Amino acid sequence: MKVILTQDVKSLGREGQIVNVAEGYARNFLFPRKLATPADAGALKQIEAQKKVLEVKLEHQLAEARELAERLQGATINIVGKTGSGTKLYGSVTNQDVADALLKQSQVKVDKRTIHIDEPIKSVGRHEVSIKLHQAVSAVVTVEVTAEQ
């Protein structure tokens, strides 16, 4: 069954694409969640018009992401954490901690799900964190963890 995706669906396609799926998958999953519509003649014409609008929207999002990446690239964020003896932290620095610090120190709001920490930050020091702002754009931010006085 051919359907037109109304939203991005992981492992299936992006918004506006026409994909071939099993009838049960479309009827029981995609249609009730309003993730897709049946691909009939009227819907195909409507999709062509929406594709043009979507292209402009995606270009605008990409430009915003590139601008934000330039602002964030090479930025240093300071986070204060409680430590025991030495340089080990109680707990670890999470994605949410980094997002909150970015908002507070750089006035940039970033979704915590876009922040990628390679290894859990459990010690005082400098750590590299990548932020995926768009499919094609990411920025690397340095997180400097210091001990609470």
Summary of the structure (lengths in Angstrom):
residues: 149
radius of gyration: 21.3
end to end distance: 63.1
largest distance: 69.4
contacts: 398
relative contact order: 0.14
helix: 37%
strand: 34%
